[in-house]
Amino acid sequence: MTDSNSLLSLYEELVQNHISQFDPQIADLQQLVKARMQELHDAEQTLVETQAIELKRITDALATDARCLLPTPGLRTFVQELKQTKSKNWYTRKPESSIAEDPTIWLLATLELPIGLTNYQNKEDPDGYDDERNYIGYSYTLSLRLGSVEHLIEVPLKRIYNLNDCTQTNIKEQIDYYIRSEVEGLFRNMEYPEEQKQQLAEEISVLVGYSPKIFTLTPRIAIFEYTSTWEN
């Protein structure tokens, strides 16, 4: 019969050889990676803080006069895509938009009507109820100021009834059904011709619908992942 002790001894010697040869090198490499990552983090921090300052400057500008977004390429692209988007629900369908794809020629750009957008917040409602069903609702709110009038707008985004049942509103539905009615309400007591009110309401609604893309910007942070080693 083979001596099991002598049989295992060679294997155990090989394992110890492996441990002594590679484990210290792996440990040293891990320390080098951690140290280098700390160096990168420290070097990156100033740039991240600068991004945060710039984002604060942008949100301050939106609070003062959100029309500063009119010349931005992002808004122009947003308008072009919006005009191609169809509503999925009959009750949100409205006539095709006549809004110009170039926001710099909007009526909004020609009038002295400062528009402030502030207090953007994401909302979660775990106790939503609809048609005898419970759901978790997701939405966002923001404050819209037209001249001296300010109003809080809430825009539903998604309802989750269960793992297999979820409804979402697309951007056109958000603008046509939820934002537009709120904006039109603010114009009721303003002294503009009715045709101008309709045009301004449509343009401002699109601007509000686009604004979450700006409010949700965050500083970019570099990410590096590696798999730690372990005994196998």
Backbone as CSV, one residue per row, in Angstrom:
resi,resn,N_x,N_y,N_z,CA_x,CA_y,CA_z,C_x,C_y,C_z
1,MET,0.853,-1.200,0.000,0.000,0.000,0.000,0.881,1.240,0.000
2,THR,0.455,2.281,-0.758,1.234,3.516,-0.835,1.138,4.274,0.477
3,ASP,2.248,4.791,0.933,2.281,5.589,2.166,1.642,6.955,1.872
4,SER,0.441,7.195,2.506,-0.284,8.428,2.229,0.492,9.649,2.678
5,ASN,1.260,9.516,3.759,2.043,10.660,4.232,3.063,11.087,3.186
6,SER,3.765,10.134,2.639,4.754,10.467,1.626,4.096,10.950,0.348
7,LEU,2.874,10.431,0.074,2.145,10.851,-1.119,1.744,12.321,-1.024
8,LEU,1.275,12.757,0.152,0.823,14.135,0.337,1.965,15.112,0.545
9,SER,3.069,14.604,1.027,4.163,15.514,1.385,4.681,16.280,0.168
10,LEU,4.756,15.658,-0.974,5.249,16.338,-2.165,4.270,17.439,-2.591
11,TYR,2.960,17.102,-2.515,1.955,18.103,-2.877,2.025,19.304,-1.934
12,GLU,2.111,19.023,-0.617,2.156,20.099,0.364,3.402,20.960,0.185
13,GLU,4.480,20.329,-0.203,5.708,21.078,-0.457,5.529,22.023,-1.645
14,LEU,4.832,21.524,-2.682,4.553,22.361,-3.850,3.656,23.548,-3.493
15,VAL,2.651,23.291,-2.628,1.751,24.361,-2.185,2.532,25.424,-1.430
16,GLN,3.402,24.995,-0.503,4.202,25.954,0.259,5.138,26.741,-0.646
17,ASN,5.668,26.036,-1.647,6.513,26.703,-2.640,5.736,27.809,-3.357
18,HIS,4.511,27.465,-3.730,3.647,28.411,-4.433,3.355,29.623,-3.552
19,ILE,3.026,29.337,-2.279,2.707,30.418,-1.341,3.897,31.354,-1.170
20,SER,5.046,30.786,-0.938,6.228,31.613,-0.673,6.679,32.388,-1.908
21,GLN,6.394,31.841,-3.088,6.846,32.498,-4.313,5.899,33.601,-4.775
22,PHE,4.570,33.361,-4.670,3.615,34.285,-5.282,2.851,35.179,-4.296
23,ASP,2.522,34.669,-3.132,1.708,35.465,-2.206,2.355,36.810,-1.843
24,PRO,3.642,36.855,-1.536,4.243,38.166,-1.229,4.190,39.129,-2.419
25,GLN,4.375,38.591,-3.625,4.324,39.451,-4.803,2.910,40.000,-5.028
26,ILE,1.908,39.132,-4.801,0.523,39.581,-4.947,0.204,40.652,-3.905
27,ALA,0.647,40.442,-2.666,0.397,41.415,-1.601,1.058,42.753,-1.933
28,ASP,2.285,42.685,-2.445,2.978,43.926,-2.834,2.232,44.635,-3.961
29,LEU,1.739,43.855,-4.928,1.005,44.442,-6.055,-0.278,45.115,-5.579
30,GLN,-0.984,44.461,-4.635,-2.202,45.053,-4.093,-1.903,46.385,-3.405
31,GLN,-0.832,46.444,-2.673,-0.456,47.685,-1.995,-0.100,48.774,-3.005
32,LEU,0.588,48.373,-4.087,0.926,49.340,-5.127,-0.328,49.905,-5.787
33,VAL,-1.307,49.010,-6.060,-2.544,49.454,-6.682,-3.298,50.406,-5.765
34,LYS,-3.389,50.053,-4.475,-4.087,50.916,-3.519,-3.420,52.278,-3.418
35,ALA,-2.085,52.265,-3.370,-1.362,53.531,-3.260,-1.552,54.376,-4.516
36,ARG,-1.506,53.716,-5.682,-1.678,54.449,-6.944,-3.096,54.994,-7.075
37,MET,-4.089,54.203,-6.639,-5.465,54.669,-6.681,-5.656,55.881,-5.777
38,GLN,-5.001,55.886,-4.626,-5.093,57.033,-3.729,-4.465,58.271,-4.364
39,GLU,-3.363,58.065,-5.055,-2.711,59.174,-5.756,-3.639,59.747,-6.832
40,LEU,-4.267,58.845,-7.599,-5.184,59.300,-8.641,-6.386,60.028,-8.047
41,HIS,-6.899,59.490,-6.947,-8.037,60.136,-6.287,-7.681,61.544,-5.831
42,ASP,-6.506,61.674,-5.217,-6.084,62.992,-4.741,-5.901,63.966,-5.905
43,ALA,-5.329,63.465,-6.997,-5.109,64.323,-8.157,-6.431,64.691,-8.834
44,GLU,-7.387,63.779,-8.790,-8.675,63.987,-9.450,-9.580,64.930,-8.662
45,GLN,-9.392,64.989,-7.340,-10.326,65.688,-6.476,-10.525,67.146,-6.864
46,THR,-9.456,67.809,-7.225,-9.565,69.222,-7.594,-10.463,69.397,-8.815
47,LEU,-10.295,68.514,-9.802,-11.110,68.599,-11.009,-12.573,68.295,-10.704
48,VAL,-12.823,67.310,-9.843,-14.196,66.971,-9.455,-14.853,68.156,-8.751
49,GLU,-14.113,68.799,-7.860,-14.647,69.962,-7.149,-14.928,71.110,-8.123
50,THR,-14.079,71.254,-9.128,-14.285,72.300,-10.128,-15.538,72.015,-10.958
51,GLN,-15.761,70.742,-11.298,-16.986,70.372,-12.007,-18.220,70.720,-11.170
52,ALA,-18.155,70.427,-9.871,-19.283,70.715,-8.987,-19.567,72.215,-8.932
53,ILE,-18.508,73.010,-8.899,-18.675,74.466,-8.890,-19.338,74.937,-10.181
54,GLU,-18.922,74.353,-11.308,-19.493,74.739,-12.602,-20.964,74.336,-12.692
55,LEU,-21.296,73.152,-12.171,-22.693,72.720,-12.170,-23.544,73.646,-11.303
56,LYS,-22.975,74.119,-10.182,-23.700,75.067,-9.331,-23.925,76.382,-10.087
57,ARG,-22.946,76.786,-10.873,-23.101,78.009,-11.667,-24.227,77.846,-12.688
58,ILE,-24.321,76.640,-13.258,-25.359,76.374,-14.251,-26.746,76.397,-13.602
59,THR,-26.901,75.728,-12.455,-28.212,75.711,-11.794,-28.595,77.106,-11.294
60,ASP,-27.611,77.905,-10.901,-27.900,79.296,-10.518,-28.415,80.083,-11.719
61,ALA,-27.832,79.805,-12.893,-28.280,80.487,-14.115,-29.702,80.079,-14.468
62,LEU,-30.046,78.801,-14.275,-31.413,78.343,-14.545,-32.406,79.015,-13.603
63,ALA,-31.979,79.253,-12.380,-32.861,79.914,-11.418,-33.093,81.369,-11.793
64,THR,-32.083,81.991,-12.383,-32.187,83.409,-12.754,-32.979,83.579,-14.046
65,ASP,-32.604,82.824,-15.080,-33.327,82.876,-16.353,-32.975,81.638,-17.169
66,ALA,-33.885,80.672,-17.164,-33.636,79.387,-17.819,-33.532,79.495,-19.329
67,ARG,-33.820,80.675,-19.879,-33.669,80.845,-21.322,-32.200,80.778,-21.753
68,CYS,-31.308,80.745,-20.782,-29.891,80.572,-21.124,-29.644,79.238,-21.826
69,LEU,-30.608,78.308,-21.721,-30.475,77.007,-22.395,-30.829,77.067,-23.876
70,LEU,-31.490,78.122,-24.303,-31.988,78.165,-25.683,-30.900,77.977,-26.744
71,PRO,-29.695,78.537,-26.575,-28.681,78.360,-27.637,-27.909,77.047,-27.549
72,THR,-28.175,76.213,-26.543,-27.337,75.025,-26.338,-27.671,73.935,-27.368
73,PRO,-26.649,73.245,-27.888,-26.891,72.163,-28.854,-27.768,71.052,-28.284
74,GLY,-27.629,70.794,-26.992,-28.413,69.725,-26.378,-29.901,69.963,-26.476
75,LEU,-30.336,71.196,-26.270,-31.763,71.506,-26.366,-32.252,71.370,-27.803
76,ARG,-31.456,71.825,-28.763,-31.849,71.696,-30.168,-32.042,70.214,-30.533
77,THR,-31.107,69.368,-30.106,-31.224,67.930,-30.375,-32.460,67.356,-29.689
78,PHE,-32.712,67.798,-28.472,-33.872,67.343,-27.720,-35.165,67.674,-28.466
79,VAL,-35.266,68.885,-28.997,-36.461,69.297,-29.731,-36.635,68.448,-30.988
80,GLN,-35.556,68.209,-31.704,-35.628,67.393,-32.917,-36.132,65.985,-32.597
81,GLU,-35.609,65.392,-31.534,-36.024,64.045,-31.140,-37.464,64.041,-30.641
82,LEU,-37.845,65.098,-29.923,-39.197,65.181,-29.394,-40.235,65.213,-30.513
83,LYS,-39.917,65.903,-31.593,-40.864,66.019,-32.707,-41.061,64.674,-33.413
84,GLN,-40.141,63.749,-33.187,-40.266,62.423,-33.785,-40.913,61.415,-32.833
85,THR,-41.138,61.823,-31.587,-41.670,60.916,-30.569,-43.193,60.927,-30.586
86,LYS,-43.785,59.744,-30.499,-45.238,59.614,-30.481,-45.703,59.211,-29.087
87,SER,-46.861,59.719,-28.713,-47.465,59.314,-27.444,-48.079,57.929,-27.594
88,LYS,-47.984,57.114,-26.521,-48.551,55.771,-26.557,-50.015,55.761,-26.112
89,ASN,-50.464,56.833,-25.479,-51.810,56.859,-24.911,-52.697,57.858,-25.640
90,TRP,-53.915,57.464,-25.897,-54.817,58.335,-26.660,-55.071,59.653,-25.952
91,TYR,-55.111,59.626,-24.582,-55.480,60.842,-23.863,-54.344,61.859,-23.801
92,THR,-53.151,61.473,-24.189,-52.049,62.430,-24.198,-51.719,62.897,-25.610
93,ARG,-52.437,62.387,-26.599,-52.122,62.765,-27.968,-52.609,64.163,-28.273
94,LYS,-51.715,64.960,-28.818,-52.059,66.318,-29.210,-51.624,66.517,-30.653
95,PRO,-52.125,67.557,-31.291,-51.707,67.806,-32.677,-50.194,67.910,-32.790
96,GLU,-49.691,67.621,-33.976,-48.257,67.702,-34.189,-47.724,69.077,-33.798
97,SER,-46.589,69.087,-33.142,-46.018,70.340,-32.647,-45.536,71.208,-33.810
98,SER,-45.818,72.504,-33.676,-45.340,73.465,-34.671,-44.109,74.203,-34.168
99,ILE,-43.597,73.772,-33.047,-42.461,74.452,-32.426,-41.233,74.360,-33.329
100,ALA,-40.486,75.453,-33.414,-39.286,75.472,-34.261,-38.198,74.596,-33.665
101,GLU,-37.458,73.908,-34.531,-36.382,73.052,-34.044,-35.207,73.860,-33.516
102,ASP,-35.121,75.112,-33.910,-34.058,75.996,-33.428,-34.610,76.878,-32.308
103,PRO,-34.292,76.577,-31.051,-34.861,77.345,-29.931,-34.454,78.812,-29.913
104,THR,-33.381,79.170,-30.609,-32.958,80.571,-30.590,-33.918,81.475,-31.350
105,ILE,-34.840,80.903,-32.148,-35.810,81.723,-32.862,-37.217,81.570,-32.264
106,TRP,-37.307,80.937,-31.098,-38.591,80.828,-30.427,-39.107,82.211,-30.040
107,LEU,-40.409,82.327,-29.906,-41.021,83.548,-29.381,-40.454,83.857,-27.999
108,LEU,-40.197,82.816,-27.235,-39.660,82.957,-25.879,-38.356,83.742,-25.849
109,ALA,-37.575,83.632,-26.914,-36.277,84.307,-26.969,-36.415,85.792,-27.255
110,THR,-37.592,86.219,-27.674,-37.763,87.615,-28.089,-38.465,88.474,-27.048
111,LEU,-39.021,87.856,-26.010,-39.794,88.594,-25.015,-39.033,88.767,-23.715
112,GLU,-39.392,89.788,-22.957,-38.817,89.989,-21.632,-39.645,89.206,-20.622
113,LEU,-39.446,87.923,-20.609,-40.178,87.046,-19.689,-39.194,86.081,-19.023
114,PRO,-38.503,86.550,-17.992,-37.544,85.669,-17.315,-38.228,84.423,-16.752
115,ILE,-37.593,83.296,-16.954,-38.131,82.015,-16.501,-37.138,81.382,-15.536
116,GLY,-37.580,81.121,-14.331,-36.705,80.493,-13.356,-37.078,79.040,-13.128
117,LEU,-36.088,78.163,-13.105,-36.292,76.755,-12.792,-35.413,76.408,-11.596
118,THR,-36.037,75.939,-10.524,-35.292,75.656,-9.292,-35.870,74.428,-8.589
119,ASN,-35.173,74.030,-7.529,-35.667,73.012,-6.580,-36.032,71.687,-7.242
120,TYR,-35.204,71.239,-8.163,-35.447,69.934,-8.787,-35.225,68.832,-7.756
121,GLN,-36.177,67.894,-7.671,-36.055,66.773,-6.742,-36.685,65.521,-7.344
122,ASN,-36.022,64.391,-7.146,-36.628,63.109,-7.499,-37.498,62.639,-6.342
123,LYS,-38.640,62.034,-6.676,-39.585,61.601,-5.659,-39.886,60.109,-5.809
124,GLU,-40.119,59.452,-4.666,-40.569,58.057,-4.657,-41.761,57.936,-3.708
125,ASP,-42.835,57.366,-4.202,-44.029,57.160,-3.390,-44.283,55.661,-3.266
126,PRO,-43.964,55.060,-2.121,-44.141,53.607,-1.980,-45.586,53.194,-1.742
127,ASP,-46.483,54.159,-1.568,-47.871,53.843,-1.222,-48.863,54.321,-2.278
128,GLY,-48.460,54.301,-3.544,-49.370,54.714,-4.597,-50.538,53.752,-4.745
129,TYR,-51.682,54.266,-5.216,-52.888,53.434,-5.370,-53.628,53.856,-6.625
130,ASP,-53.968,52.874,-7.463,-54.602,53.199,-8.726,-55.435,52.007,-9.197
131,ASP,-56.707,52.239,-9.460,-57.578,51.172,-9.980,-57.522,49.911,-9.121
132,GLU,-57.617,50.113,-7.829,-57.623,49.006,-6.860,-56.304,48.252,-6.811
133,ARG,-55.247,48.913,-7.248,-53.925,48.283,-7.186,-52.932,49.225,-6.521
134,ASN,-52.047,48.664,-5.757,-50.970,49.441,-5.150,-49.774,49.477,-6.096
135,TYR,-49.010,50.535,-6.016,-47.806,50.645,-6.837,-46.788,51.547,-6.147
136,ILE,-45.556,51.432,-6.598,-44.503,52.368,-6.186,-44.363,53.379,-7.313
137,GLY,-44.541,54.646,-6.992,-44.499,55.685,-8.009,-43.212,56.487,-7.964
138,TYR,-42.705,56.811,-9.145,-41.502,57.637,-9.263,-41.833,58.876,-10.092
139,SER,-41.364,60.020,-9.649,-41.644,61.276,-10.331,-40.538,62.272,-10.007
140,TYR,-40.629,63.452,-10.603,-39.761,64.542,-10.179,-40.591,65.804,-10.029
141,THR,-40.109,66.705,-9.204,-40.766,67.999,-9.033,-39.741,69.100,-9.263
142,LEU,-40.224,70.232,-9.715,-39.387,71.428,-9.794,-40.280,72.656,-9.745
143,SER,-39.684,73.771,-9.376,-40.419,75.028,-9.307,-40.190,75.826,-10.580
144,LEU,-41.286,76.280,-11.176,-41.233,77.112,-12.376,-41.690,78.517,-12.010
145,ARG,-40.868,79.500,-12.339,-41.222,80.895,-12.096,-41.366,81.615,-13.426
146,LEU,-42.510,82.226,-13.636,-42.749,83.070,-14.807,-42.980,84.492,-14.299
147,GLY,-42.032,85.365,-14.537,-42.140,86.717,-14.000,-42.167,86.663,-12.488
148,SER,-43.271,87.092,-11.876,-43.387,87.083,-10.420,-44.218,85.905,-9.907
149,VAL,-44.675,85.045,-10.828,-45.516,83.911,-10.439,-44.671,82.643,-10.391
150,GLU,-44.812,81.865,-9.311,-44.045,80.629,-9.158,-44.988,79.474,-8.863
151,HIS,-44.661,78.307,-9.419,-45.559,77.157,-9.293,-44.726,75.874,-9.261
152,LEU,-45.131,74.943,-8.386,-44.462,73.646,-8.299,-45.104,72.667,-9.272
153,ILE,-44.285,72.069,-10.106,-44.765,71.095,-11.100,-44.269,69.708,-10.715
154,GLU,-45.154,68.725,-10.768,-44.763,67.334,-10.532,-44.999,66.533,-11.799
155,VAL,-43.996,65.763,-12.191,-44.074,65.002,-13.442,-43.884,63.516,-13.141
156,PRO,-44.940,62.696,-13.273,-44.802,61.247,-13.063,-43.890,60.613,-14.116
157,LEU,-43.076,59.681,-13.677,-42.155,59.000,-14.585,-42.477,57.513,-14.737
158,LYS,-42.748,56.840,-13.608,-42.898,55.382,-13.670,-43.755,54.892,-12.510
159,ARG,-44.514,53.819,-12.764,-45.252,53.122,-11.713,-44.890,51.641,-11.759
160,ILE,-44.515,51.091,-10.628,-44.202,49.670,-10.544,-45.276,48.998,-9.693
161,TYR,-46.084,48.145,-10.337,-47.148,47.435,-9.632,-46.621,46.132,-9.026
162,ASN,-45.822,45.430,-9.787,-45.147,44.227,-9.291,-43.969,43.969,-10.221
163,LEU,-43.283,42.874,-10.022,-42.076,42.602,-10.802,-42.340,42.542,-12.294
164,ASN,-43.558,42.128,-12.679,-43.866,41.946,-14.100,-44.823,42.995,-14.645
165,ASP,-45.087,44.031,-13.878,-46.064,45.035,-14.314,-45.542,46.427,-13.970
166,CYS,-45.124,47.142,-15.002,-44.542,48.469,-14.809,-44.985,49.368,-15.961
167,THR,-45.388,50.591,-15.661,-45.754,51.545,-16.707,-44.852,52.768,-16.604
168,GLN,-44.482,53.324,-17.760,-43.632,54.502,-17.797,-44.229,55.531,-18.751
169,THR,-43.967,56.797,-18.471,-44.378,57.853,-19.394,-43.171,58.265,-20.227
170,ASN,-43.363,58.390,-21.544,-42.243,58.872,-22.345,-42.197,60.398,-22.278
171,ILE,-41.167,60.978,-22.831,-40.937,62.407,-22.668,-42.058,63.239,-23.292
172,LYS,-42.623,62.777,-24.393,-43.711,63.529,-25.025,-44.934,63.560,-24.123
173,GLU,-45.256,62.423,-23.513,-46.389,62.372,-22.587,-46.148,63.263,-21.369
174,GLN,-44.920,63.261,-20.873,-44.600,64.116,-19.728,-44.853,65.582,-20.052
175,ILE,-44.419,65.994,-21.250,-44.558,67.398,-21.638,-46.003,67.740,-21.989
176,ASP,-46.641,66.930,-22.841,-47.979,67.254,-23.336,-49.050,67.150,-22.259
177,TYR,-48.926,66.153,-21.398,-50.025,65.874,-20.483,-49.817,66.462,-19.088
178,TYR,-48.593,66.428,-18.599,-48.360,66.864,-17.214,-47.784,68.279,-17.115
179,ILE,-46.843,68.617,-17.979,-46.189,69.924,-17.876,-47.013,71.005,-18.550
180,ARG,-47.495,70.732,-19.747,-48.182,71.758,-20.542,-49.390,72.352,-19.809
181,SER,-50.192,71.506,-19.172,-51.387,72.014,-18.487,-51.022,72.946,-17.345
182,GLU,-49.928,72.640,-16.652,-49.493,73.493,-15.543,-48.995,74.844,-16.067
183,VAL,-48.255,74.805,-17.146,-47.736,76.051,-17.717,-48.876,76.912,-18.258
184,GLU,-49.817,76.294,-18.939,-50.958,77.043,-19.471,-51.726,77.732,-18.344
185,GLY,-51.814,77.065,-17.195,-52.511,77.661,-16.057,-51.846,78.936,-15.574
186,LEU,-50.530,78.998,-15.664,-49.814,80.191,-15.224,-50.052,81.376,-16.158
187,PHE,-50.411,81.097,-17.406,-50.606,82.170,-18.387,-52.017,82.764,-18.359
188,ARG,-52.934,82.151,-17.608,-54.334,82.589,-17.674,-54.497,84.069,-17.316
189,ASN,-53.749,84.534,-16.336,-53.904,85.921,-15.896,-52.813,86.848,-16.422
190,MET,-52.075,86.377,-17.423,-51.026,87.212,-18.000,-51.530,87.910,-19.251
191,GLU,-51.076,89.112,-19.462,-51.585,89.938,-20.562,-50.790,89.707,-21.853
192,TYR,-51.080,88.573,-22.472,-50.513,88.258,-23.782,-51.661,87.854,-24.692
193,PRO,-51.547,88.111,-25.991,-52.558,87.612,-26.926,-52.664,86.092,-26.812
194,GLU,-53.851,85.561,-27.037,-54.087,84.129,-26.846,-53.139,83.277,-27.696
195,GLU,-52.887,83.698,-28.920,-51.987,82.931,-29.793,-50.578,82.873,-29.208
196,GLN,-50.131,83.993,-28.646,-48.814,84.027,-28.021,-48.784,83.150,-26.766
197,LYS,-49.863,83.150,-26.020,-49.922,82.314,-24.816,-49.724,80.844,-25.172
198,GLN,-50.398,80.405,-26.232,-50.289,79.006,-26.644,-48.870,78.671,-27.101
199,GLN,-48.281,79.589,-27.872,-46.933,79.365,-28.364,-45.928,79.347,-27.203
200,LEU,-46.052,80.291,-26.300,-45.144,80.362,-25.156,-45.309,79.144,-24.243
201,ALA,-46.549,78.723,-24.051,-46.785,77.555,-23.203,-46.104,76.318,-23.777
202,GLU,-46.173,76.160,-25.090,-45.538,75.005,-25.720,-44.016,75.082,-25.600
203,GLU,-43.458,76.246,-25.850,-42.001,76.398,-25.781,-41.490,76.211,-24.361
204,ILE,-42.181,76.805,-23.401,-41.749,76.684,-22.006,-41.893,75.244,-21.522
205,SER,-42.942,74.562,-21.950,-43.140,73.168,-21.557,-41.984,72.298,-22.040
206,VAL,-41.545,72.545,-23.262,-40.400,71.793,-23.794,-39.140,72.118,-22.987
207,LEU,-38.959,73.378,-22.649,-37.796,73.779,-21.859,-37.807,73.105,-20.493
208,VAL,-38.972,73.054,-19.858,-39.096,72.372,-18.563,-38.815,70.877,-18.723
209,GLY,-39.362,70.266,-19.783,-39.145,68.843,-20.008,-37.692,68.491,-20.262
210,TYR,-36.969,69.432,-20.838,-35.544,69.204,-21.099,-34.691,69.398,-19.851
211,SER,-35.118,70.249,-18.945,-34.277,70.674,-17.815,-33.769,69.536,-16.920
212,PRO,-34.508,68.411,-16.716,-33.931,67.342,-15.894,-32.602,66.811,-16.412
213,LYS,-32.381,66.906,-17.724,-31.098,66.471,-18.266,-29.949,67.330,-17.714
214,ILE,-30.262,68.569,-17.351,-29.256,69.456,-16.778,-29.185,69.288,-15.268
215,PHE,-30.342,69.233,-14.625,-30.381,69.122,-13.168,-29.767,67.822,-12.661
216,THR,-29.812,66.779,-13.454,-29.297,65.484,-13.004,-27.837,65.245,-13.387
217,LEU,-27.193,66.244,-13.968,-25.765,66.106,-14.246,-24.985,66.012,-12.934
218,THR,-23.982,65.173,-12.912,-23.112,65.033,-11.735,-21.661,65.040,-12.190
219,PRO,-20.748,65.451,-11.323,-19.332,65.429,-11.703,-18.893,64.028,-12.115
220,ARG,-18.093,63.958,-13.154,-17.589,62.667,-13.603,-16.437,62.241,-12.712
221,ILE,-16.467,60.978,-12.292,-15.409,60.418,-11.457,-14.871,59.174,-12.140
222,ALA,-13.549,59.068,-12.242,-12.936,57.901,-12.873,-13.130,56.672,-11.992
223,ILE,-13.402,55.539,-12.627,-13.635,54.296,-11.891,-12.689,53.220,-12.416
224,PHE,-12.032,52.549,-11.478,-11.164,51.431,-11.838,-11.516,50.264,-10.934
225,GLU,-11.767,49.105,-11.535,-12.106,47.921,-10.745,-11.108,46.807,-11.070
226,TYR,-10.745,46.055,-10.024,-9.940,44.873,-10.244,-10.385,43.818,-9.249
227,THR,-10.170,42.568,-9.614,-10.589,41.450,-8.774,-9.471,41.082,-7.820
228,SER,-9.762,41.117,-6.549,-8.757,40.714,-5.543,-8.504,39.220,-5.635
229,THR,-7.320,38.801,-5.259,-6.979,37.383,-5.304,-7.354,36.716,-3.979
230,TRP,-7.584,35.423,-4.039,-7.860,34.665,-2.833,-7.362,33.244,-3.042
231,GLU,-7.248,32.509,-1.943,-6.775,31.125,-2.054,-7.834,30.285,-2.738
232,ASN,-7.384,29.404,-3.611,-8.319,28.540,-4.325,-7.817,27.090,-4.223
